[in-house]
Structure formats: structure tokens, C-alpha cells
């Protein structure tokens, strides 16, 4: 899970970015943005994000790659999750996109990293897969008790409260986040959502719009419990990326993946957190991530 702030330019307004759609196996429309030239690489974003979230990373890679920014289900240019959602739907969405674009390279972040690895297990079109801190829980490394409260708050229309619950539960806030009283965090989140809603332009994907999608990201994390053992069968080359300032359970996940893929290169960026691949105005350093991807994907 990654934190969210709307970014601009959006896919719809970026001068260099074209947009398109593919139809997934169940008929759902899956949208994407595309820019650059060269071998195709698909970016699969994490929770509380959309394709817009990695526009700066895409721009940093666009001189050497055709960068395809997927909008996962439930946001942006893509259709709804639909009945019977599970990680297999995400794999089918990615399969349709790879087929249409001819891409063989994938980069996934957080829950998007889980999707990327799950896809690499069954899609021979994926030749190389890079992941940044896949959202995995290893041997109870993160309690999921908070999920019941998140679901109840969403059901009651308490969106700000639900977002605070999700952020605290997934340990995604800055250090000061844990020092502030909950009522203040909810008030700050309510104000931030109102401001974002007021300033949103066509193509923006806001926190309020993304809040319901957390349900499905949490479902994905639960569904892929124990997945690293299955992923040993992946034939694609793997790159493991992570940040030295990320929550402990994500470093535990990275350690487990290093055992799963003993031949994979692993890079840890000192001082960077879970949102390192995102835009600079959210504390990301996309240029650093782009350099590591450039070397691996070339």
C-alpha cells in the first residue's frame, strides 16, 4: 500500500502520453497511458495509486523504453472490479495489455508487485520482472485485525476514518503519523480530501475515489499468503528493489523473496521508503528507481 496525492500532468493532459484501452478476458475495459520509444515495459502501481502515480518514473525511462502505465481496475481509465474478483483477474488484465502492446518487461510496486510476480508465474510473455517491495505478509509479519474496522467505516461512509485505519494498519504514514491523535488525523484527512476534490481536474484520481479500492488490495494480500513458495517456478529474470526506511514487514517480505530468487539482484536504497518510485512531491525519487530499472531491463 502506498500513500496518495493527486499528481499532474494527468495521463489525459500529458503532452507526450497517449492513452488506450484493452479488453480483459471477462470483458472489463482496462485503460493505460503510454509514452516513449523502445522495448515495452508495463508499470503496475500499488494501492491508493493510479497510472498517474508513476508518470515521473515513466518520463525518466521514456528515452529508452516504451512505458505503459496500467490503470488497475476500479480507477482512472479502467472499468470496475466486477464479481468474482481475485488476483487472477489482475493477471488476465496484464495478459491482455502485454498481448496488445507486445511488451515483455514488467515493473510492479507493492500490491502491483504481487500482481507482477503472480503474472510472471503463468505468462511466458514476461521475460523480466522488477518489483519494489511486494505487499506480502510473511508468517504473521503484519496483523490484519484492522481490516474489520476499515470495512465498517467504509460501510458507514466514514471515508477519512477508513483511510486513517488503512494507513495506520499498513504502517504507511510518516513518523509523525503515529504521534498524532486519531481525531486530528481524521480531521487532516477530511480537509485534504475536500481540497483535492475541489482542485481535481479531468483525469485526476482522488483519495476519495481510491478509498474503496483498498478493500481489493487487502483481499489480494490475503489471497497471496504463502505465494513465494509457488513463485520459485518463475522463469523470468527477477530484480528486487526496496527502501531502507520502509516498514519492517516489507523488509521481511524482501528477505523472503531473496531466498525464493537466490539468483536475483537485490538493491536497497538507503533512506527511501515504500513510495520511492512515486512522484517527487510525495517524497519519491523516481530518477533513482529509473536508473536501477534501466540497467536491469536493457
KOLPAGU-499375 format. One record per atom (N, C-alpha, C): residue in three letters; x, y, z. Coordinates in steps of 0.1 Angstrom, whole numbers, plus 5000, padded with zeros to 4 digits. Example, Ala and Ser with C-alpha at 12.3 -4.5 7.8 and 13.67 -1.06 7.14 Angstrom:
2
ALA513249435078
ALA512349555078
ALA513249675078
SER512849785071
SER513749895071
SER512950005079
END
This chain:
298
UNK500949885000
UNK500050005000
UNK500950125000
UNK500550224992
UNK501350344992
UNK500450464994
UNK500950575000
UNK500150695002
UNK499850764989
UNK498850854989
UNK498450914977
UNK498251064978
UNK498751124967
UNK498351264965
UNK498251284950
UNK497251354945
UNK497051364931
UNK498251434925
UNK498551384913
UNK499751434906
UNK499251494892
UNK500051594887
UNK499851644874
UNK501151664867
UNK501251654854
UNK500051644845
UNK499451504845
UNK498151494843
UNK497551364843
UNK497851294829
UNK497451164828
UNK497651094816
UNK496951154804
UNK495751214808
UNK494951274797
UNK495551404792
UNK496351474801
UNK496851604797
UNK498351604794
UNK499051504797
UNK500451504795
UNK500751504780
UNK501551594775
UNK501851614761
UNK502351494754
UNK503251424761
UNK503951304755
UNK503051184755
UNK502151174765
UNK501451044768
UNK500251024759
UNK500150914753
UNK498950874746
UNK498150784756
UNK496850764754
UNK496050674762
UNK495450564753
UNK495150454759
UNK494450344752
UNK493750254761
UNK493050154756
UNK492350054764
UNK492549924757
UNK492449824766
UNK492349684761
UNK491149614768
UNK490649504763
UNK489549434769
UNK490149304775
UNK489849294789
UNK490349174796
UNK489449054793
UNK489848944798
UNK489248814795
UNK487748824799
UNK487348894810
UNK485948894814
UNK485249014808
UNK485849084798
UNK485149194792
UNK485349324798
UNK486149334809
UNK486349464815
UNK487349544807
UNK487049674806
UNK487949774800
UNK489149804809
UNK490349794803
UNK491549824811
UNK492249934804
UNK492450044810
UNK493050164804
UNK494550174808
UNK495250254799
UNK496650274802
UNK497150404795
UNK498250454799
UNK498950564793
UNK500250504787
UNK500750574777
UNK501950524770
UNK502750644765
UNK504050634767
UNK504950734762
UNK506350674760
UNK507150734752
UNK508550694749
UNK508650604737
UNK509850544735
UNK510050454724
UNK511150354729
UNK511050234723
UNK511950134726
UNK511250014731
UNK511949914738
UNK511249794743
UNK510149834753
UNK509049764753
UNK507949794761
UNK508049744776
UNK507849834785
UNK507749794799
UNK506449844806
UNK505749754812
UNK504549794819
UNK504749824833
UNK504249934838
UNK504349974852
UNK502949944859
UNK503049864869
UNK501849814877
UNK501949884891
UNK501049984893
UNK501050064905
UNK500549984917
UNK500750044929
UNK500249984941
UNK498950044946
UNK498650014959
UNK497350064965
UNK497350214966
UNK496150274966
UNK495950414967
UNK496750494956
UNK496950424945
UNK497550484933
UNK496750464921
UNK497150534910
UNK496650504897
UNK497850514887
UNK497550504874
UNK498650514864
UNK499350644865
UNK498650754869
UNK499250884870
UNK500450884880
UNK500350794890
UNK501350804901
UNK502750774897
UNK502950714885
UNK504250684880
UNK504650754867
UNK503950874865
UNK504250944853
UNK505750994853
UNK506251044865
UNK507551094865
UNK508550984863
UNK508350864868
UNK509150744865
UNK509150714850
UNK507950714845
UNK507850684830
UNK508650784822
UNK508550914826
UNK509251014818
UNK510750994819
UNK511250944831
UNK512650914833
UNK513150794825
UNK512250714820
UNK512550594812
UNK512250604798
UNK511550714794
UNK510950714781
UNK511950734769
UNK513150774772
UNK514150794762
UNK514650654757
UNK514450544765
UNK515050414762
UNK513950304761
UNK512750334766
UNK511650234766
UNK510350294762
UNK509450214757
UNK508050244755
UNK507450214769
UNK507050314776
UNK506550294790
UNK505050294790
UNK504450184795
UNK503050164795
UNK502550164810
UNK501750264813
UNK501250284827
UNK499850234828
UNK499750124835
UNK498450054836
UNK497650124847
UNK496350144844
UNK495350184854
UNK494750054859
UNK494950004871
UNK494349884876
UNK492849904878
UNK492149804879
UNK490649804880
UNK490249904891
UNK489049964888
UNK488450044898
UNK488950194899
UNK489750234889
UNK490250364889
UNK490650414875
UNK490750544874
UNK491250604861
UNK490450564849
UNK491250514839
UNK490650474826
UNK490050334826
UNK490150264837
UNK489750124837
UNK488350104843
UNK487749984840
UNK486449954845
UNK486449904859
UNK485349864865
UNK485149824879
UNK485749684881
UNK485949654894
UNK486449524897
UNK485549404893
UNK484249424894
UNK483349324889
UNK483249204899
UNK482249114897
UNK482049004906
UNK483248904904
UNK483448834915
UNK484448724915
UNK485948774914
UNK486148894919
UNK487548954918
UNK488548864926
UNK489748854920
UNK490848784927
UNK492048824919
UNK493248784924
UNK494448814917
UNK494448764903
UNK493748654900
UNK493748604886
UNK493148704876
UNK492248794881
UNK491648894872
UNK492748994869
UNK493649034879
UNK494749124876
UNK495749064866
UNK495948934867
UNK496848864858
UNK496248864844
UNK494948844843
UNK494348854830
UNK494348994824
UNK494249094832
UNK494349234827
UNK495749254822
UNK496749214829
UNK498149234825
UNK498349154812
UNK497849034811
UNK498048954799
UNK497449024787
UNK496249084788
UNK495649154777
UNK496549274773
UNK497049344782
UNK497949454779
UNK499249414773
UNK499849314778
UNK501049264772
UNK500849214757
UNK499749144755
UNK499449104742
UNK499249214732
UNK498549314736
UNK498249434727
UNK499549514724
UNK500349534734
UNK501449624733
UNK502749554728
UNK502749414730
UNK503949344727
UNK505149354737
UNK504749414749
UNK505749434759
UNK506149294765
UNK507449294770
UNK507949174777
UNK508549204790
UNK508449324795
UNK509049374807
UNK508049434816
UNK508149404829
UNK507149454839
UNK507849504851
UNK507349614857
UNK507749664870
UNK506549684878
UNK506449614890
UNK505349624899
UNK505749684912
UNK504849764918
UNK505149824931
UNK504149784941
UNK504549744953
UNK503649704964
UNK502649594960
UNK501349614961
UNK500449514956
UNK500549494941
UNK501049594934
UNK501349574920
UNK502549484918
UNK503449484927
UNK504549384927
UNK504049244928
UNK503049224937
UNK502449094939
UNK501849044926
UNK501049134919
UNK500449104906
UNK501549074896
UNK502649154896
UNK503649124886
UNK504248984887
UNK504548944900
UNK505148814902
UNK504148704899
UNK502948724903
UNK501948624900
UNK501748604885
UNK501848714878
UNK501648704863
UNK502948634857
UNK504048664862
UNK505348604857
UNK505348454859
UNK504548404869
UNK504448264871
UNK503748194860
UNK502748254853
UNK501948194843
UNK502048254829
UNK502648364828
UNK502648434814
UNK504048434808
UNK504248344799
UNK505648334793
UNK506048464785
UNK505048554783
UNK505448684776
UNK506248774785
UNK506248744798
UNK507148824807
UNK508548764807
UNK509448844802
UNK510848794802
UNK511648844814
UNK511348964819
UNK511949024830
UNK510949094839
UNK511049074852
UNK510149134862
UNK510849204873
UNK510649334875
UNK511249404886
UNK510149444896
UNK510449434909
UNK509449464919
UNK510049554929
UNK509149644934
UNK509549724946
UNK508649694957
UNK509249624967
UNK508549584980
UNK507149534978
UNK507049414972
UNK505749354971
UNK505049344984
UNK503749374985
UNK502949374997
UNK502649235002
UNK503549175009
UNK503449035014
UNK503449035029
UNK502648945035
UNK502748925049
UNK503448785051
UNK504548785057
UNK505348655059
UNK505248615074
UNK504648495076
UNK504548435089
UNK504048535100
UNK502948605096
UNK502248695105
UNK503048825108
UNK503848865098
UNK504748985100
UNK503949115101
UNK502649115097
UNK501749235099
UNK500449175103
UNK499849235114
UNK498549205118
UNK497449265109
UNK496449185105
UNK495449235096
UNK494149255104
UNK494249265117
UNK493049295126
UNK492349425122
UNK493049515117
UNK492549655114
UNK491549645102
UNK491549545094
UNK490749535082
UNK489249545086
UNK488849485097
UNK487349485101
UNK486949625103
UNK487749705110
UNK487449845113
UNK487349925100
UNK488349905091
UNK488349975078
UNK487049945071
UNK486649815070
UNK485449785063
UNK484149845069
UNK484149845082
UNK482949905089
UNK482850055086
UNK484050125087
UNK484050265085
UNK483650305070
UNK484150225061
UNK483750245047
UNK482250225045
UNK481650115052
UNK480250085050
UNK479450205056
UNK479950275066
UNK479250385073
UNK479550515066
UNK480250515055
UNK480550645048
UNK481650725055
UNK482350675065
UNK483350745071
UNK484750725064
UNK484850795052
UNK485950765043
UNK487250815050
UNK487350925056
UNK488550975062
UNK489050885073
UNK488050835081
UNK488450745092
UNK488950615086
UNK488350565076
UNK488750445069
UNK490150455064
UNK490450565058
UNK491850585052
UNK492850595063
UNK492550655074
UNK493450665086
UNK493650525091
UNK492550445092
UNK492750305097
UNK493650225087
UNK493450235074
UNK494250165065
UNK495650205065
UNK495950335066
UNK497350385067
UNK498050345079
UNK497350345091
UNK497950305103
UNK498150155103
UNK497150085098
UNK497249935098
UNK498449885090
UNK498549955078
UNK499649915069
UNK500949985071
UNK500950065082
UNK502250135086
UNK502850215075
UNK501950295068
UNK502450365056
UNK502550515059
UNK502250565070
UNK502350715073
UNK503750745077
UNK504050885076
UNK505350925081
UNK505450915096
UNK506650925102
UNK506850905116
UNK505850985125
UNK505651105120
UNK504751195128
UNK503251145129
UNK502951055119
UNK501650995118
UNK501250925131
UNK502150855136
UNK501950775148
UNK501950855161
UNK502450985160
UNK502451065172
UNK501251155173
UNK500451165163
UNK499251255163
UNK498051175168
UNK497151235175
UNK495951165179
UNK495051135167
UNK494251035168
UNK493450985157
UNK492451095152
UNK491851165162
UNK490851265157
UNK491451365149
UNK492751405152
UNK493451505144
UNK493751455130
UNK494251325129
UNK494551265116
UNK493251255108
UNK492151225114
UNK490851225106
UNK490551365101
UNK490751465109
UNK490451595105
UNK491351645094
UNK492651615095
UNK493551645084
UNK493251575071
UNK492851445072
UNK492551375060
UNK491251425054
UNK490251465062
UNK489051515057
UNK489251645049
UNK490151735055
UNK490451855049
UNK491251835036
UNK492151745036
UNK492951715024
UNK492151655013
UNK491151575016
UNK490251525006
UNK489351635000
UNK488851725008
UNK488051835003
UNK488851924994
UNK490051954998
UNK490952034990
UNK491251964976
UNK491551844977
UNK491851764965
UNK490651754955
UNK489451734961
UNK488251724953
UNK487951864946
UNK488251974953
UNK487952104947
UNK488952134936
UNK490152084937
UNK491152114927
UNK491252014916
UNK490551904917
UNK490751794908
UNK490351834894
UNK491151794884
UNK490851814870
UNK490551684863
UNK490051694851
UNK489751574843
UNK490951484843
UNK490751354846
UNK491751254846
UNK492451234859
UNK492251324869
UNK492751304882
UNK492051194889
UNK492751114897
UNK492151004905
UNK492351044920
UNK491351084927
UNK491451134940
UNK491451034952
UNK491851074963
UNK491850994975
UNK490450934978
UNK489451014976
UNK488050974979
UNK487650864969
UNK488150874956
UNK487850774946
UNK488550644949
UNK489750664954
UNK490650544957
UNK490350464969
UNK489750534979
UNK489450474992
UNK488850334991
UNK487750314983
UNK487150184982
UNK488050074976
UNK489050114968
UNK489850014962
UNK490749944972
UNK490950004984
UNK491749934994
UNK491249804998
UNK489949784998
UNK489349655001
UNK489949554992
UNK490049574979
UNK490549474970
UNK492049454971
UNK492849564974
UNK494249544977
UNK494449454989
UNK493749474999
UNK493849395011
UNK493449255008
UNK492449235000
UNK492049094996
UNK493149034988
UNK493849104979
UNK494949054972
UNK496049004981
UNK496349084991
UNK497449055000
UNK497148925007
UNK495848905012
UNK495448785019
UNK495448665010
UNK495048684997
UNK494948574988
UNK496348514984
UNK497348604985
UNK498648554980
UNK499548524992
UNK499048495004
UNK499748455015
UNK500448315011
UNK501748305013
UNK502448185010
UNK502848174996
UNK502648284988
UNK502948284974
UNK504448264970
UNK505348314979
UNK506848304975
UNK507248164972
UNK506648064979
UNK507047924976
UNK506647884962
UNK505447924958
UNK504947904944
UNK505847974934
UNK506248094937
UNK506948174928
UNK508348124924
UNK508848024932
UNK510147964928
UNK510147914914
UNK508947884908
UNK508847834895
UNK508947934884
UNK509048064888
UNK509148174878
UNK510448154870
UNK510248164857
UNK511448154848
UNK511948294844
UNK511248394845
UNK511648524841
UNK512748574850
UNK513648664845
UNK514648724854
UNK513948824863
UNK514448824876
UNK513848904886
UNK514849004892
UNK514349124895
UNK515049234902
UNK514249274914
UNK514949274926
UNK514249304938
UNK514749444943
UNK513749534945
UNK514149674949
UNK513349704962
UNK514049774971
UNK513449814983
UNK514049934990
UNK513449995000
UNK513950105007
UNK514450075021
UNK515450145025
UNK516050125038
UNK515150175049
UNK514250265046
UNK513350335056
UNK511950275056
UNK511750165049
UNK510350105048
UNK510050025061
UNK508750005063
UNK508349925075
UNK508949785075
UNK509149735087
UNK509849615089
UNK509249495082
UNK507949485081
UNK507249375075
UNK507549365060
UNK507849485054
UNK508149485040
UNK509649435037
UNK510449475047
UNK511849425046
UNK511849275048
UNK510949225057
UNK510849075059
UNK510449015046
UNK509449075039
UNK509049015026
UNK510149015016
UNK510949125016
UNK512149125007
UNK513149015010
UNK513348995023
UNK514248885027
UNK513748755022
UNK512448735023
UNK511848605019
UNK511948585004
UNK511848694996
UNK511948694982
UNK513348664977
UNK514348714985
UNK515748694982
UNK516048544983
UNK515348474992
UNK515548334993
UNK514848264982
UNK513648314978
UNK512948254967
UNK513648264954
UNK514348384952
UNK515048404940
UNK516548424943
UNK517248324946
UNK518648344950
UNK519548404939
UNK519148394927
UNK520048444916
UNK519648594913
UNK518548644919
UNK518148774916
UNK519048884922
UNK519148994915
UNK519849104921
UNK518949184930
UNK519449224942
UNK518649294951
UNK519349424954
UNK518549534954
UNK519049674956
UNK518249734967
UNK518849784978
UNK518149854988
UNK518650004988
UNK517750094987
UNK518050234986
UNK518050295000
UNK519150335006
UNK519250385020
UNK518350515021
UNK517650525031
UNK516850645034
UNK515550655026
UNK515250565017
UNK514050575009
UNK512950485015
UNK511750525013
UNK510650445019
UNK509850375008
UNK508650335011
UNK507850255003
UNK507350324990
UNK507350464991
UNK506850534980
UNK507950594971
UNK509150524971
UNK510250574964
UNK510050594948
UNK509250504943
UNK509050514928
UNK508050614924
UNK507350674934
UNK506350774931
UNK506950914928
UNK506051014926
UNK506551144923
UNK507251214934
UNK508051314930
UNK508951384939
UNK508051464950
UNK506951504947
UNK506151584956
UNK505451494967
UNK505751364966
UNK505251264976
UNK506551204983
UNK507651264981
UNK508851204987
UNK509551094979
UNK509051074966
UNK509650974958
UNK510951024951
UNK511750934947
UNK512950964939
UNK512950884927
UNK512050914917
UNK511850824905
UNK513150814897
UNK514050914897
UNK515250914889
UNK516150794894
UNK516250774907
UNK517050664913
UNK516450534909
UNK515150514910
UNK514550394906
UNK514650364891
UNK514550474883
UNK514650454869
UNK516050404865
UNK517050454872
UNK518450414868
UNK518650264871
UNK518050214882
UNK518150074885
UNK517349994875
UNK516250034871
UNK515349964861
UNK516049964848
UNK516650084844
UNK517350094831
UNK518449984829
UNK519149974840
UNK520349874839
UNK519749734838
UNK518749704846
UNK518149564846
UNK517349534833
UNK516549624828
UNK515649594817
UNK516349614804
UNK517449674803
UNK518149694790
UNK518449564783
END
